[in-house]
Structures are given as C-alpha cells and as structure tokens.
Amino acid sequence: MKKMPPIEKAYEAYSAIADGRVEMHDGYALVASSDGVKTYEVAWGGDVFSSNDNATYWQGYAGYPVLAVLILQGRLPKPTDACLADLAGIPWNALNEAHKRDYAAAAADALADKPHADEIRAAAHELYEALGTLDLTVKRGRAKHAKEVATDTPNAVGTVAAVAADPSAKLGTYKFVSWNIDSLNAALTGTSPRSELTRDVLRTIASEDPDVIAIQETKLPAAGMNKKQETALADFFPGYDHVWTSSHEPARKGYAGTMALYKKGMDVAASYPEIGAPEPMDCEGRLITLDLGDLYFNLVYTPNAGDGLRRLAERQVWDERYADYLAELDAEKPVVSCGDYNVAHEEIDLANPAGNHQSAGFTDEERAGFSHLLACGFTDSFRHAHGNIEGAYSWWAQRVRTSKVNNSGWRIDYFLVSDRIAGRVLRSDMLDSGPRQDHCPIVLELT
C-alpha cells in the first residue's frame, strides 16, 4: 500500500477527482479495510491511499483521501474554506483565533501553486450534482454497503455510478418552520404588548403553510396545555395535529419544553428520546423526533451553558450524546434536525465575536461540539444555501433595547440536514418577526 503524508494525500484526492482518475470498486470508491482495523481506503490508478487515523477523520479534517469519497457520494457538496485550510496542513481545531481570521487566505495559499485549483473546486459541485444519490452509509468508523446496487457502473467521473437503493431518492417535498417561542402560554393567552407581538409571529408562521412546525421553550406544565390554550392553538393552526413534551421531575416545573405540529393526515410516529444526558437534562422536554416515513424530523432545544458557564461541562456531554443520537438516526434514513442549538458556530454568526469568546453560546467548547455534530454527517442548511453572508441572525437580546434595531444579533437557530440530501435544500431562511426581540422563526424547504 502506497503511503503519502496528509497534505499530499489531500491534494492527490482532490486532483484525482478533477482528472477523472477515481476508480470505483463494485460501485463504491470507499471500502473498509480487510484487516478489521477502522481504516478507510480510496483507490485510483492502481494505488490505494489509506487513512488509519479514524479519530482525525471523525473530527472532519480534510487531510485524507476519504474526502474524495464524501464528495463523490454527495456528503460534501463542495470544498469549504475550513476544509481548504485543513488541506494546507492546518488542523482547524488547533488554529488560534488569529489564524482562524486568516483561514481563507491559508486555504487559497494551499492551492495557489497547484495545477488543478479551479478544477478542484468546480469538480466538487459537478460531482455532487451527478453522484448525489450514491449510497454509502458511514457511521462511527464502519462502512456499510447498500443491499441493492445497480448493475451498470460506469467509471467516468461526472456520470451517475452505481445508484444504490437510497431512501433519499424517494424523499418527498416538505416545508418546515422552527421557532423558540419563549412561553407558549404567553403567546396564546397573554395580554401584554409582547404577547401580541408574539401572536403576530404565529400568524406569519401560519401564512407559510408549513408541513411541520417545531416549537421550543414552550414552558408548559407537565400536564400540557389547558382547554383555553388548546382552543387558542387550534385557532391559529386549525389544520394541524400536535405532540409535545414538557419538563418533569426531577427537572424544574415549567422549564424548557418542546412541541411539534404537523398537518392532519400526515402519517407520523412521534418519540421523545432520552440520550443519556446529565441529569436532569433528559427530563426537561428537550427532544421530539417524528418519523415521517422517508425521513426523520428531529427538533431540539439545546441546554444553555448558563450564567458564568456553570453548566458548560454538562452541555459538552449533551452535545456529544446528541451527536451520537442523530448519527444513529442518520444510519437508518435521512434526517432533518432543527431548533435552538444555543451556539453561534463561527465568528460570522454573531455581530460581536471579539467580545463574546467567554460567553455562553460562543465558547470554544460549544463551537467544537457543533463542529463535531456537523462532522458526523450533517449540513448547516443556511450556510449551504447562502454561503458566508454577513449580518444574518436569528436571536436578538431582549435586555438590550437596541439589539434588533442595530442588528446586533446571533445565529443560534439552525436547520441541519443529512449531507446526502443537502442538494434538496430549496430554501433556508429566517422569517420576519417584526419588532419582537428574542428568537425569530426559521424556515426550510426541501424539494
């Protein structure tokens, strides 16, 4: 087996795609090693290039040829700037803040003297379009081939090679909305001016006519809504059924809580997973998963690290367990996950990054946890759809009167999709919540 240092392996993987030198093996470019070690190999031109550093791979680094396979199967739609920085030999998680500000320049330098720089970027998009339905489930260091594979498997890059029996190929069209409502009771029956602003947002959501609506921070009691609240909810959303989960002992009463509304007639099976999070997080009503048949829809209200970061250690465990849970769902069928993740992932995702590196929601630990989640096979649909646009936020602090007027916000609400269905994202946006500060709703359309 031919060995190459990481930076050369990364470049060779990319340039092999650009040159059309990727060789398919029984319809797959990625195969598990025969020795049982958690090793991945990609073969081309008679040589096999291997990475046996599985931990590095699962951190999402781009220094190994497995990246070529991820692009081939559509799990990475195009080389991101962060990946290109890694291609320069700089592990993303090891960069200090000064380096992170310059990562785009480092990425450009990595390809500047390479003969295929432009082709490398273009080929990723082309291959994503052509081979997006190639099915290969990769979960926790093991490769699993689909049971049914097409018999004709042309090796030419840019053609569909071995389209397998992929559930995502039969994925329907959907529109989803997610919103942290900050008290469903206040929204439905409150009498304050803020309550009326909240009801205006509910009317905006209803006008979108989504298939599924995910609500976080309902703050309902363990018994759920009363009759007055049930009636008010039905007035806003008469064509919907709903499921909910609330905080219960030993967690605080009336804390957190989530709800999902879905159109009447949809075939939905709901579950309320416990992920082994530190007590009492699993009792705070933070997760609902809907099985929609062709995909899993998960909504989450991620625990906040708290004042003084008092809950940061528990939050890190939550992030790890939640990533494990989503990866398990993704191994079965495509996943759409949404909610208030309580983290601004990158500096572009908040208005004042320099002053918030020790603030809950922007610590290195929380950001690394979200990076790990994406590396498990998920795409941030907003960044996928819009690229690195600035000033796009989903939350503005209530305690700062001018936060929304000045657009001094954070993007902490997300729609994530399994990498293999990222190409089906038609729309991923924030919805206008008018003058109301706090969270705004977000919307996702899949085609």
N, C-alpha and C positions, 0 to 999 in steps of 0.2 A: 504494500500500500504506500503510495507516494504521500509524503508529508510536506506541508507548507506552513510557514509562520502565519499568524492570524491576518495581518494586513494583506498579505499576498493571497491568502485563501479568499478573503472577501472580494478583492478585485477580480480574481480569476472567476469567481462565481458570477459576478455581475457581467463581466466581459463575455463569459460563455453564453449567457442569455443573449447579449447583443449580437454575438457571432452566429447564433443558431447551433451551438455545439452541445447543447444539453441532450443527453441520451436518456430516453425513457426506458424503464425496466418493468415489463409487464404492465404498462400503463402508468407507472409511477416513477418519479425521479428520486423519491426518498425511500430508503429501505432501512429496516432495523438491522443491526449487526448480528451476524450469526453466532457470535461468541456469548450472547446474552448480556453483554455489558450495555449500559444505557448510552449507546453510540448511534449517531446518525451519519449517513453517508450519502453523497451525491456523486454520480459517476458521469463522466463525459470523456470522449476522446481516448478511451481505453484506460484512463487513470481513475482511481477512486480517491476522493478527498474526504477526509473524515474529521469530525469533531467529537472527542470523548469528554469534553468539559461540559457536561449537561447542565450544571448549575449556572455557568455563564450563559448558555443558550437560553435557559428559562428566565434570566434577567432581561432578555430581549436584546442582548448585544448583537451587533451586525458583523462581527469579525469572523464568521464561519459560513461555509457554503450552504448550510441548511437554509439560509436566507433566500437562495435562489429557488428552492422548492416552495417556500412560503409564497413567493411571488407567483410562481407557476400555478399554484392552486388557488390563488386569489386571496390568501390570508393577509398579504400585504399589498395594497393596491399600487403603491409606488414607494420608492426610497424616500423616507422622511429626512429632514435636516438632522434630526437626532441620530438616525441610523448612519448617515453620511459622516457625522462627527465620529462615531464609533469606527467607521471604515478608515478614518485617519489614524486609528490606533489609540483613541482616547476613550476609555470606558465612561459612559455617560454618568453613571452614579459616582464616579471618582472625581468628576470635574468640580472645582470650586466655583463660587458664584461668578468670579471674574471670567473664568473660562467659559461658563455657560452663556454669558452675554456674547461671547465671540464664537460660539459653536458653529454658526452658519459660515463664518469665514474659514474656520478649520475644515468644515466639510468641503467647501469649494476648493481649498488647497489640496485636499486629499485626491481630487480627481483632475486637478488642473493640468498635470503633465501626462495624463493617461489618454490613450488614443480613442477611447470609447466613451468619454464623459457624457456627451449629449445623448448618444445612443443608449447608454445605460439607463438614464432617466426615462427616455421615451419607451424603451423596451418594457419597462415595468408596467406602464399603463397599457400598452398594447397587449401584453400577455395577460394582464388582469381581465381585459375585455374578452380575450379569446379562450382563456382557460379557467375562467372563474368558477366553472362547475366541476372541475376536477376534485374528486372527493378523497381526502385523506385525513382522518381524524388523528390528531396528535395530542395526547393527554399525559402529562406527567412523565415524560421520558419514554413513552412507548408509541410505536407506530402501529396503526390498525387499518388494514386494507378493507375497503368496502366489499360486501359479499358478491355484488353483481358488477361486472365491468364490461364495457363494450368490447367487441372482438376486434374492431378495426382501430389500430392505434398508430396513426402516422406520427413520425418523429419530428416533422417540420415544426419549428417554432412559429407561433402565430396561428396555428390551427388547433382545433379542439382535439386534444389527445386523450383517449380513454375516458369519456364522460361516464362517470360511475353513477350508480343509483343513489342520488343525493337528495335528501329530503328538501333542501333549499331550492331545488329545481322546481318544486311544486308549490312554492311559497305563494300565498295569496297577497293581495294588496291590502294595506292597513294604514289607518291614521291613528296615532296615539297622542295623548296630551298628558303631561305630568306637572303637578304643582304642589309645593309646600304651602298649605293654606293657612297655617298658624291659627288653628282652632276652627273646626267645622261648626261648632255651636255658635260662635260669634258671627260666622258668615251667614248662617241660616236664620238665626232668630235674634241677633244682636240689634241694638238700637243706636249705636254710636255712629258718628260720621265715618269712621274707619270701616265699620261693618257694611255700610252702604257702598263704599269703595270696593270692598271685597265681593259684594254681590254683583257689582259691575263686571268684575273679572270672571265670575261664574257665568255671566251672560256671554262674555267673549268666548269662553271655552265651549259653551253650548252652541254658539254660532259656527264653530269649526266642524261640528257634527262628527266627532271622533268615534272610532270603534270602541276604544278603551280609554278610560280616564284614570290616572293614578294620582291619589291624594296622599300627601304625607303630613304629619303633625296634626292629626285630627283632634287630639286631646279629649277624646270621648271616654266616658267611664267604661269599666269592664263589661257592663251590660249593653253597651252600644247606645244608639240614638233612642230618644223618646218619641212618642207619636207626633208631637209637633215638629220635631226635626225631620222625621221620616216624611211627613207631608210636604215640608218646605223643600227637601231634596227632590222629591218626585215632581214638584212644580218646576224646578229648574231642568230636570233631566227625566221627562216622562217616559222616554223610550228605552230606559236602562234598568237592568238589574244591578245589584251591588253585593260585594262581600267586604268584610272588614275584620280587623284585629286590633285590640286595644291593650294597653298596659295593664298588667295584673300582678298580684303579689308573687314574689317579694319586691317588685318594682313599684315606683310611686304611682298613685292613682292619677288619672287624667293627664298622663305624660306620654309624649310621642304618639304612637298610633298611626295606622295606615288604612286606606280604603281603595278598592278598585271598583269602578263602574264599567259595565260593558253592555252593548246593545242587546236588547231582548232577542232571543232566537239564536244567539251565538252558542255554540257547543263549547262550554268552558268547564274545566275542572280546577278548583282552587285548592291551594295548600298553603300552610303557614309554617314555613320551615324554621327549625331551631338549628343553628350551625355550630353549637359548642362554644359560643362566645362567653367571655367572662360574665359572671352573674352581676347584675340582673338583666343584662342586655337582651338575652333571648326572651325575656318576659316583658319587654317594652313595646311589643307590637310593631316591630320594625320591618317585617318582610311579608310579602304576599307573592306567590307565584301562580300564574294562570297557565294551564296547559291549553293552548288554542288549537291543538291538533298538529299543525305544521310547524309550530314554534312554541318556545316557552317565553312568556312575558313575566318578567320579574320587576317588582317595584320595591324600593328600599329607602329607608330613612336612616342614614348612617349616623352613628353616635358622634356627637361633638367632643372634641378633646377637652373642652371645659375651661373655665376661668383658671388662669395660672397653669394651664396644661395638666391639671390634676388627673385627668382621665386619659392622658396620652398613651400610657402603656397598655391600658385595656383597649383603646382604639386601635393600636397596632395589631393586637391579637384578632380583633374583629376583622380588620382589613384582610389578614391572612386567611381566616376561616371563610370569609365571604368570597374571596377569590377562588378558594377550593370548591365552594358550593357552586358558583357559576360555571367553573370548568367541568364539573360533573354534569350539569345540565347541558352544556355545550357538546359533551361527548355523545349525547343522545339525539339532539336536534338543534337547529339554530336558536339563538337566544336574543331577545331584546330586553335590555335592562334599563331602568330609569329611576330617577328620584333625586333627592337632595343628598349628595355624596359628601357634603361638608368639607370639601377641599378644592382649592384653586390649584390646578395641576402644574401649570407653568407660569412664569412671570407675566406673560401676555394675558393671563386670566384674571388679573386684578389691576386696579388703577394705580395702586401704590405698593409695588412689591418690595421696594427697598426698606420701607418702614415696617414690614409685617413678617419678617422671617422667623420671628419667635411668637407669632400669633397663631391661635388655634385656627386650623384650616389652611395654613401655609407653612407649616413646619417641614423640615426636610423629611422627617419620618412619615408624615401623612402623604406627602407628594410621592415618596418612594413606594408607599403602599399602593397608590393609584397607578403608578408606572408598572408595578408588578401585576396588577389586575389586567391592564391592557396587554401586557406580555403573555398572559395566559390565553390569548386568542380573541381579543375584543378591540373594537374600533370606537373612538370618540367621534360620533356621527357629525357633530357640529364642525369640528376641525376638518374632518374628511370632506364635508360639503363646502366649507367656506375658506379653508386654508388659514393662514395666520393673520386674519383681520383683527384689528385692534378695537378696543372700546366696546366689546360685546360682552355684556354681563347679565346675570340672572338674579342678583341679590344686591340690595342697597340698604345700608344700616338704618333702622328706624330711629336710632338715638341721635343720628346726625341729620339735622333738618334739611341740609342742602345736598345730601348724598346723591339723590336721584337727579336733582336739577343740574348738578355738576357732573353727573355720570361717574361718580366715584364709587364704583361697584366691584363685585366679584362674580366670576362664573363658577358656581359650585353645584349647579343642577345639570345633569347630563342624560342623554340617551346614548347608551352603548349598544352596539350590535356585534354579533359574531363576525369575525373577519370575513368569513366566506360569503356573507350577504351584504357586505359594505357597499357593493356596487348597486344594490337595490335601493339605496337611500335616495329618495327624490327630493326630500325637504327636511331640514333640521334647523329650527329657528326658535327664537324667543317670541312670545306673544306679548302684545302691548298691554300693560297693566295700569295704564294711565298714571295719575299722580301717586298711587298707592306705593309706599316703600315696603321693603322686605322682598320676598321672592316674587318673580313673575313666572307664569306658566311657560313651558317649553313644548314644542310640537315636533313629531317625527312622522313622515310619510314614507312608506315602503311601496315600491312598485315591482 
